Amino acid sequence: STNTKGMGKDSPGRHSASQAIIERICNQSIGIKALLLDQKRAVSGVGNWVADEVFYQLAIHPDQTHLTESESLQLVVKLHE
């Protein structure tokens, strides 16, 4: 059994999980890439390559802070694809 205590939620699969992740990444004061790579703060299982690809597709700079709710929703949807 893997100890996942303190880890972020798995990639979103349901509306409530997606909303919880959006709330964690929306309006943060640190860069979005650092936030996503921190397995305890937002969502677990997002690696460097996946993060870079999603940012490229959404035209979001990895150091961007304070994502809007709309940007956060787009990010969560892309991570789920």
C-alpha positions as a LaTeX table, in Angstrom:
\begin{tabular}{lrrr}
\hline
Residue & $x$ (\AA) & $y$ (\AA) & $z$ (\AA) \\
\hline
Ser1 & 0.00 & 0.00 & 0.00 \\
Thr2 & 1.30 & 3.43 & $-0.94$ \\
Asn3 & 1.18 & 6.18 & 1.67 \\
Thr4 & $-0.62$ & 9.10 & 0.02 \\
Lys5 & $-1.36$ & 11.07 & 3.17 \\
Gly6 & $-0.87$ & 14.76 & 2.49 \\
Met7 & $-0.89$ & 14.33 & $-1.29$ \\
Gly8 & $-3.10$ & 16.39 & $-3.60$ \\
Lys9 & $-6.13$ & 14.84 & $-5.24$ \\
Asp10 & $-5.68$ & 12.61 & $-8.28$ \\
Ser11 & $-6.37$ & 14.07 & $-11.70$ \\
Pro12 & $-9.99$ & 15.19 & $-11.91$ \\
Gly13 & $-12.62$ & 12.75 & $-13.02$ \\
Arg14 & $-15.74$ & 14.17 & $-11.45$ \\
His15 & $-17.20$ & 17.65 & $-11.18$ \\
Ser16 & $-16.66$ & 17.95 & $-7.42$ \\
Ala17 & $-13.02$ & 16.86 & $-7.69$ \\
Ser18 & $-12.49$ & 19.30 & $-10.57$ \\
Gln19 & $-14.04$ & 22.15 & $-8.59$ \\
Ala20 & $-11.83$ & 21.39 & $-5.59$ \\
Ile21 & $-8.71$ & 21.50 & $-7.78$ \\
Ile22 & $-9.83$ & 24.74 & $-9.44$ \\
Glu23 & $-10.21$ & 26.30 & $-5.99$ \\
Arg24 & $-6.65$ & 25.20 & $-5.11$ \\
Ile25 & $-5.03$ & 26.70 & $-8.21$ \\
Cys26 & $-7.15$ & 29.81 & $-8.73$ \\
Asn27 & $-5.68$ & 33.12 & $-7.53$ \\
Gln28 & $-2.47$ & 31.69 & $-6.05$ \\
Ser29 & 0.53 & 33.93 & $-5.55$ \\
Ile30 & 3.13 & 31.40 & $-6.76$ \\
Gly31 & 3.85 & 30.32 & $-10.32$ \\
Ile32 & 1.33 & 27.82 & $-11.65$ \\
Lys33 & 4.00 & 25.31 & $-12.68$ \\
Ala34 & 5.55 & 25.27 & $-9.22$ \\
Leu35 & 2.06 & 24.84 & $-7.79$ \\
Leu36 & 1.26 & 21.88 & $-10.06$ \\
Leu37 & 4.60 & 20.18 & $-9.49$ \\
Asp38 & 4.12 & 20.39 & $-5.71$ \\
Gln39 & 2.27 & 17.08 & $-5.24$ \\
Lys40 & 0.73 & 18.26 & $-1.94$ \\
Arg41 & $-0.80$ & 21.58 & $-2.99$ \\
Ala42 & $-3.01$ & 21.03 & $-6.01$ \\
Val43 & $-3.10$ & 17.69 & $-7.79$ \\
Ser44 & $-0.85$ & 14.65 & $-7.65$ \\
Gly45 & 0.69 & 12.99 & $-10.68$ \\
Val46 & 1.48 & 16.04 & $-12.82$ \\
Gly47 & 5.04 & 15.85 & $-14.06$ \\
Asn48 & 7.30 & 18.39 & $-15.71$ \\
Trp49 & 6.61 & 17.26 & $-19.28$ \\
Val50 & 2.81 & 17.17 & $-18.86$ \\
Ala51 & 2.78 & 20.57 & $-17.18$ \\
Asp52 & 4.89 & 22.12 & $-19.96$ \\
Glu53 & 2.68 & 20.62 & $-22.69$ \\
Val54 & $-0.54$ & 21.85 & $-21.07$ \\
Phe55 & 0.88 & 25.35 & $-20.55$ \\
Tyr56 & 1.98 & 25.46 & $-24.19$ \\
Gln57 & $-1.44$ & 24.37 & $-25.45$ \\
Leu58 & $-3.22$ & 26.95 & $-23.28$ \\
Ala59 & $-0.66$ & 29.74 & $-23.86$ \\
Ile60 & $-0.07$ & 30.09 & $-20.12$ \\
His61 & 3.41 & 31.04 & $-18.92$ \\
Pro62 & 4.65 & 28.56 & $-16.29$ \\
Asp63 & 5.55 & 31.41 & $-13.92$ \\
Gln64 & 2.14 & 33.04 & $-14.26$ \\
Thr65 & 0.37 & 33.62 & $-10.96$ \\
His66 & $-3.21$ & 34.47 & $-10.13$ \\
Leu67 & $-5.01$ & 32.34 & $-12.71$ \\
Thr68 & $-8.63$ & 33.31 & $-13.19$ \\
Glu69 & $-11.35$ & 30.75 & $-12.56$ \\
Ser70 & $-11.79$ & 30.41 & $-16.33$ \\
Glu71 & $-8.05$ & 29.78 & $-16.86$ \\
Ser72 & $-8.06$ & 27.32 & $-13.96$ \\
Leu73 & $-11.00$ & 25.43 & $-15.47$ \\
Gln74 & $-9.26$ & 25.22 & $-18.86$ \\
Leu75 & $-6.13$ & 23.92 & $-17.14$ \\
Val76 & $-8.04$ & 21.23 & $-15.23$ \\
Val77 & $-9.86$ & 20.13 & $-18.38$ \\
Lys78 & $-6.54$ & 19.84 & $-20.30$ \\
Leu79 & $-4.93$ & 17.88 & $-17.46$ \\
His80 & $-7.82$ & 15.44 & $-17.60$ \\
Glu81 & $-7.51$ & 14.80 & $-21.37$ \\
\hline
\end{tabular}
